[in-house]
Amino acid sequence: MAHNTLTLDELIVSNPDVMGGRRVFRNTRVPVEVLFENLADGMSVDEILDEYETLDRDDVVTVLELTSKVMARTRAA
């Protein structure tokens, strides 16, 4: 499946047996808030990817792009 066709619900998953049901990047145990918290703390995407080696660069970039689009639609509404 091409990354540009993935949705946030496909990239970010929740399972009660993984991290207590917290929303994590698919195929990882990395909570999605880690991305945003680390960006807010001044880390680059490359630094985050180095720190959390199970993260997939394409997934991270796509989550950022889709989140930006969602936020832009919310403001325009």
C-alpha distances in whole Angstrom, upper triangle without the diagonal:
4,6,9,7,8,11,14,14,11,12,15,16,20,22,25,25,24,26,28,25,24,21,19,16,14,15,18,21,21,22,21,24,25,23,25,28,28,27,30,32,32,29,27,23,24,27,24,22,25,26,23,22,19,17,14,15,12,12,16,16,13,15,18,17,16,19,21,20,21,25,25,25,27,30,30,31
4,6,6,7,11,13,15,12,12,16,18,21,23,27,27,25,27,29,26,25,22,20,16,15,16,19,22,22,22,20,24,24,22,24,27,26,25,28,31,30,27,24,21,22,25,23,20,24,25,23,21,19,17,13,14,10,11,14,13,11,14,16,15,14,18,19,18,20,23,23,23,26,28,28,29
4,5,5,9,11,13,10,9,13,15,19,22,25,26,23,25,27,24,23,19,17,14,13,15,17,20,19,19,17,20,21,18,20,23,23,22,25,27,26,24,21,17,19,22,20,17,21,22,20,19,17,14,11,11,7,7,10,10,7,10,12,11,11,14,16,15,17,20,20,21,23,25,26,27
4,6,8,11,13,12,11,15,17,21,24,27,28,26,27,29,26,24,20,19,16,15,18,20,23,21,21,19,22,22,19,21,24,24,22,25,28,27,25,22,19,20,23,21,20,23,25,22,22,20,17,14,13,9,10,12,10,7,10,12,10,10,13,14,13,15,18,18,18,21,23,23,24
4,7,10,12,10,11,14,16,20,22,26,27,25,26,28,25,24,20,19,16,15,18,20,23,22,22,19,22,24,21,22,26,26,24,27,30,29,27,25,21,23,26,24,22,26,27,24,24,21,19,16,16,12,11,14,13,10,12,14,12,11,14,16,14,15,18,19,18,21,23,23,24
4,7,8,6,7,10,12,16,19,22,23,21,23,24,21,20,16,15,13,11,14,17,19,18,18,16,19,20,18,19,23,23,22,25,27,27,25,23,20,22,24,21,20,23,24,21,21,18,16,14,14,11,9,12,12,8,9,12,11,9,12,15,14,14,17,18,18,20,23,23,23
4,5,5,6,9,11,14,17,21,22,20,21,22,19,18,14,14,12,12,15,17,19,18,17,14,17,19,17,18,21,22,21,23,26,26,25,23,20,22,24,21,21,24,25,22,22,19,17,15,16,13,10,12,12,9,8,12,11,8,10,13,12,11,15,16,15,17,20,20,21
4,5,5,6,8,12,15,18,20,18,18,19,16,14,11,11,10,10,14,15,16,15,13,11,13,16,14,15,18,19,18,20,23,23,22,21,18,21,22,19,19,22,22,19,20,18,15,14,15,13,10,11,11,8,6,10,10,7,8,11,11,10,13,15,15,15,19,20,20
4,6,5,6,9,12,16,17,16,17,18,14,13,10,10,10,9,13,14,16,15,14,12,15,17,16,17,20,21,21,23,25,26,25,24,21,23,25,21,21,24,24,21,21,18,16,16,17,15,12,13,15,12,10,13,14,11,11,15,14,13,16,18,17,18,21,22,22
4,6,7,10,13,16,17,16,17,18,15,15,11,11,9,7,11,13,15,15,14,13,16,18,17,18,21,22,22,24,26,27,25,24,20,22,24,21,20,23,23,19,20,16,14,14,15,13,10,12,14,11,10,14,14,12,13,16,16,15,18,20,20,21,24,25,25
4,6,10,13,17,17,15,16,18,15,13,10,8,6,5,9,10,12,12,12,10,13,14,13,15,18,18,18,21,23,23,21,20,17,19,20,17,16,19,19,16,16,13,11,10,12,10,7,9,11,8,7,11,12,10,11,15,15,15,17,19,20,20,23,25,25
4,7,10,14,15,12,13,14,11,10,6,5,5,6,9,10,11,10,9,7,11,12,12,13,16,17,17,19,21,22,21,20,17,19,20,17,16,20,19,15,17,14,11,12,14,13,9,10,13,11,8,12,13,11,11,15,16,14,17,19,20,20,23,24,24
4,7,10,12,10,11,12,9,8,5,5,6,6,9,9,10,10,9,9,12,14,14,16,18,19,20,22,24,25,23,23,20,22,23,19,19,22,20,17,18,15,13,14,17,16,12,13,16,14,12,15,17,15,15,18,19,17,19,22,22,22,25,27,27
4,7,9,7,9,9,5,6,5,6,9,9,11,11,10,11,9,10,13,15,16,17,19,20,22,23,25,27,25,25,23,25,25,21,21,23,22,18,20,17,16,17,20,19,16,16,19,18,15,18,20,18,17,21,22,19,21,25,24,23,26,29,28
4,5,5,8,7,5,7,8,9,11,10,11,11,10,12,11,13,16,17,19,20,21,23,25,26,27,29,27,28,25,27,27,23,23,25,23,20,21,17,17,19,22,22,18,19,22,21,18,22,24,21,21,25,25,23,25,28,28,27,30,32,31
4,6,7,5,4,8,10,11,14,14,14,14,12,14,13,15,17,18,21,22,22,24,26,27,28,31,29,30,28,29,29,25,25,27,25,21,23,20,20,22,25,25,22,22,26,24,22,24,27,24,23,27,28,26,27,31,30,29,32,34,33
4,7,6,6,9,11,12,14,13,13,12,10,13,13,16,18,19,21,23,23,25,27,28,29,31,29,30,28,29,28,24,24,26,23,20,21,18,19,21,25,25,22,22,26,25,23,26,28,26,25,29,30,28,30,33,33,32,35,37,36
4,5,6,7,9,8,11,11,10,9,7,10,10,13,15,15,17,20,20,21,23,25,25,27,25,26,24,25,24,21,20,22,20,16,18,15,15,18,21,22,19,19,23,22,20,22,25,23,23,26,28,26,27,31,31,30,33,35,35
4,5,6,8,8,11,12,12,10,7,8,8,11,13,13,16,17,17,19,21,22,23,25,23,24,22,24,23,19,19,21,18,15,17,15,15,18,21,22,19,19,22,22,19,22,25,23,22,25,27,25,26,30,30,29,32,34,34
4,6,9,10,14,15,15,13,10,12,10,13,14,15,18,19,19,21,24,24,25,27,26,27,26,27,26,22,23,25,22,19,21,18,19,22,24,25,22,21,25,24,21,24,27,25,23,27,28,26,27,30,31,29,32,34,34
4,6,8,12,13,14,13,10,12,10,12,13,15,17,18,19,21,23,23,25,27,26,27,25,27,26,22,22,25,22,19,21,18,18,20,23,23,20,20,23,22,19,21,24,22,20,24,25,23,24,28,27,26,29,31,31
4,6,10,12,13,12,9,9,6,8,9,11,14,14,15,17,19,20,21,23,22,23,21,23,23,19,20,22,19,17,19,17,16,18,20,21,17,17,20,19,16,18,21,19,18,21,23,20,21,25,25,24,26,29,28
4,7,9,12,10,9,8,6,6,8,10,12,13,14,16,17,18,20,22,21,21,19,21,21,17,18,21,19,16,18,15,14,16,18,18,14,14,17,16,13,15,18,16,14,18,19,17,18,22,22,21,24,26,26
4,6,8,7,6,5,4,5,8,9,10,12,14,15,16,18,19,21,19,19,17,19,18,15,15,17,16,12,14,11,10,12,15,15,11,11,15,14,11,14,17,16,15,18,20,18,20,23,23,23,26,28,28
4,6,6,7,6,6,6,10,10,10,12,14,15,16,18,20,20,18,18,15,16,17,13,12,15,14,11,12,9,7,9,11,11,8,8,12,11,9,12,15,14,14,17,18,18,19,22,23,23,25,28,28
4,5,8,9,10,10,13,14,13,16,18,18,19,22,23,24,21,21,17,19,20,16,15,17,17,13,13,10,9,9,12,12,9,10,14,12,11,15,16,15,16,19,20,19,21,24,25,25,28,29,30
4,7,9,11,12,16,15,15,18,20,20,21,24,25,25,23,22,18,19,20,17,15,17,16,13,12,8,8,9,13,13,10,12,16,15,14,17,19,19,19,23,24,23,25,28,28,29,31,33,33
4,5,8,10,13,12,13,16,17,17,19,21,22,23,20,20,17,17,17,14,12,14,13,10,10,6,7,9,13,14,11,12,16,16,14,17,20,19,19,22,24,23,25,28,29,29,31,33,34
4,6,9,12,11,12,15,16,16,18,20,21,22,20,20,18,19,18,14,14,15,13,10,11,8,9,12,15,17,14,14,18,18,16,18,21,21,20,23,25,24,25,28,29,29,31,34,34
4,6,8,7,9,12,12,12,15,17,17,18,16,17,14,16,15,11,11,13,11,8,10,8,8,11,13,15,12,11,15,16,13,15,18,18,17,20,22,22,22,25,27,26,28,31,31
4,5,6,8,10,10,12,14,15,16,18,16,17,15,17,16,12,13,16,13,11,13,11,10,13,15,16,13,12,15,16,13,14,18,17,15,18,21,19,20,23,24,23,26,28,29
4,5,6,7,9,10,11,13,15,16,15,15,13,16,15,12,13,16,14,11,14,13,10,12,13,14,11,9,12,12,9,11,14,13,11,14,17,16,16,19,21,20,22,25,25
4,5,5,6,8,10,10,12,14,13,15,13,16,15,12,14,17,14,13,16,15,13,15,16,17,14,12,14,15,11,12,15,15,12,15,18,16,16,19,21,20,21,24,25
4,6,5,6,8,10,10,12,11,12,11,14,12,9,11,13,11,9,13,13,11,14,14,16,14,11,14,15,12,13,16,17,15,17,20,19,19,22,24,23,24,27,28
4,6,5,6,9,10,11,9,10,8,11,10,7,9,12,11,10,13,13,10,12,12,13,11,8,10,12,10,9,13,14,12,14,17,17,16,19,21,21,22,25,26
4,5,5,6,9,10,10,11,10,13,13,10,13,15,14,13,16,16,14,15,14,16,14,10,12,13,10,9,13,13,11,12,15,15,14,17,19,18,19,22,24
4,5,5,6,9,9,11,12,14,13,10,13,15,13,13,17,17,15,17,17,19,17,13,15,17,14,13,16,17,14,16,19,18,17,20,22,21,22,25,26
4,5,5,6,5,8,9,11,9,7,11,12,10,11,14,16,14,16,15,17,16,12,14,17,14,13,17,18,16,17,20,20,19,22,24,24,24,27,29
4,5,5,5,6,7,10,10,8,11,13,12,13,16,17,15,16,14,16,15,12,12,15,13,11,14,16,14,14,18,18,17,19,22,21,21,24,26
4,5,7,10,11,14,13,12,15,17,15,16,19,20,18,20,18,20,19,15,16,18,15,13,16,18,15,15,19,19,16,19,22,21,21,24,26
4,6,9,12,14,11,11,15,15,14,15,19,20,18,20,19,21,20,17,18,20,18,16,19,21,18,18,22,22,20,22,26,25,24,28,29
4,7,10,12,10,10,14,14,14,16,18,20,18,20,18,20,20,16,16,19,18,15,18,21,18,18,22,23,21,22,26,25,25,28,30
4,7,8,6,7,10,11,10,12,15,17,15,16,15,17,17,14,14,18,16,14,17,20,18,18,22,23,21,23,26,26,26,29,31
4,5,5,6,9,10,11,12,14,16,14,15,12,15,15,12,12,15,15,13,15,18,17,17,20,22,21,22,25,26,26,28,31
4,5,5,6,9,10,10,12,13,11,11,8,11,12,8,8,12,12,10,13,16,15,15,18,20,20,21,24,25,25,27,30
4,5,5,6,9,10,10,13,11,11,8,12,13,10,11,14,15,14,16,19,19,19,22,23,23,25,28,28,29,31,33
4,5,5,6,9,10,13,11,13,11,15,15,12,13,17,17,15,18,21,20,20,24,25,24,26,29,29,30,32,34
4,5,5,6,8,11,9,11,10,13,13,10,12,15,14,13,16,18,17,19,22,22,22,24,27,27,28,31,32
4,5,5,6,8,6,8,7,11,11,9,11,14,14,14,16,18,18,19,22,23,24,26,28,28,30,32,34
4,6,6,9,9,11,10,14,14,13,14,18,17,17,20,22,22,23,26,27,27,29,31,32,33,35,37
4,6,9,9,12,12,16,15,13,16,19,18,18,21,23,22,23,26,27,27,29,31,31,32,35,37
4,6,6,9,11,14,13,11,14,17,16,16,19,21,20,22,25,25,25,28,30,30,31,34,35
4,5,8,10,13,13,12,15,17,17,18,20,22,22,24,26,27,27,30,32,32,34,36,37
4,6,10,12,11,11,14,16,15,17,20,20,21,23,25,25,26,29,30,31,33,35,36
4,6,9,7,7,11,12,12,13,16,17,17,19,21,22,23,25,27,27,29,31,32
4,6,5,6,9,10,11,13,14,15,17,18,20,21,23,24,26,27,29,31,32
4,5,5,6,8,10,11,12,14,15,17,18,20,21,23,25,26,27,29,31
4,5,5,6,8,10,10,12,14,15,16,18,20,21,22,24,26,27,29
4,6,5,6,9,10,10,12,14,15,16,18,20,21,22,24,26,27
4,5,5,6,9,10,11,12,14,15,16,18,20,21,23,25,26
4,5,5,6,9,10,11,12,14,15,17,19,20,21,23,25
4,5,5,6,8,10,11,12,14,15,17,18,20,21,23
4,5,5,6,8,10,10,12,14,15,16,18,20,21
4,6,5,6,9,10,10,12,14,15,17,18,20
4,6,5,6,9,10,11,13,14,16,17,19
4,5,5,6,9,10,11,12,14,15,17
4,5,5,6,9,10,11,12,14,16
4,5,5,6,9,10,11,12,14
4,5,5,6,9,10,11,12
4,5,5,6,9,10,11
4,5,5,6,9,10
4,5,5,6,9
4,5,5,6
4,6,5
4,6
4
